[in-house]
């Protein structure tokens, strides 16, 4: 059962469910002005703890109410399954537009590692599948150079996933630079991944996992970026020039 009551602001603490709110937050100031004008339309969510209350959801509304110097705020007092509190708080915390894909993945992994929520509970909180949650956790193990580009939101998660599979750091770094400078969709990086796999020994290429996440099928003709201009072309339009690995590194760095 849930009740709505006016709770003194001084009796509400954030506790376990604390969320980050930037000190310079223009949107929070806009929310405060709106609340000052029309009041708090959507109640906050709290659970009772002795004579005080722990905030579950509504951190921005509470912060705005404090800016407005409200003495009380309307709250829904949650009673029942404690797991529901976690799910409600988690959903509000991470359905925020300012979290990068890497921050979200790290938060989900941290939530699992610290046994705050299970994979099943996270899936319910995000309204996603358990497979999606596991894929989010796996992002944290991607190469650091891929995570850096993904965190900057220069390329999509799907495009980054293809590049994360490439375990040659020099070749992967070259492709990442191309992706950052020229843009790259998931279809483009899937073609790059296929081209890289075509250069592997047959037994290793055959043992490779297929591209996941429902990416579009890569072209039948393998493609690769030209090592000089960076343009992605079918392999039959690229010349075969015998170059050793050391010289490839020099070329990529612009030394030749």
C-alpha positions, 0 to 999 in steps of 0.5 A: 500500500502507498500513501501520499503525505507532506513530509518535512524536507529536513526529515528526508535523507538520500542515504543508499540511494544518493544520486549525483547532481551537478552543482552548476545545473541549469536544468535544475534551476529551471525545475526550481522555477517551475516548482516555485510557480506550480508546486510539485506535481509528481510526489517523491518516493520515500521509505520510513526509517525511524522518525526520518525517511529515506529518499528512493526517487525524486532527487532532482525534485527534492534538490529543487524544493530545497532551492525554493526553501520548501518546508514540506514536499509531497511523498509516496511512502513505500511499503512492501518488498524492499527489492521494489525500492532498489528497482525504482531508485535504479531506474530513475538514476540511470534513465538519465540523459547525461550518462555515457554508454560507458558510465551506464555499463560501469554502473550496471556492473558495479550494481551486480558486483556489490549485489545491489540488484540481480541481473533479473531485477536490473532487466525488469528495471530497464524493461530489457532482457537479461541478455541485454544486461549481460551485454552491458556488463561485457562492455566494461571488458572492452579495450580501453581505447574503444571505451575512450571513444565510446565514452565521448559518444563519437560512435555508437555502441554497436559500431564500437562493439565490432572494433572491440573484437579486433585484438590487434591494438595497432590495427584497431587504433588505426580503425578507431582514428578513422571512425573518429575523424570520418564517422563510422556506422555499425555497418561500416565497422562490421565490414572492417571487422570482416576484413580483419578476420579475412586476414586471420589464419583460416582456422582462427577465422572460422572459430571467431564468434559471429557479430552480435546485437543484430548488426546488419550482415557485412558485405560478401566482398571483404572490405578494408581501409586503405592504409594511406588515405583511410578510404574503405574499399573492397579487397579487390580494389586494394593492392597487395604491397608486402610491408612488414609489421614494423613499417606498418606501424611507422606508416600509420604514425605518419612517418612515411 
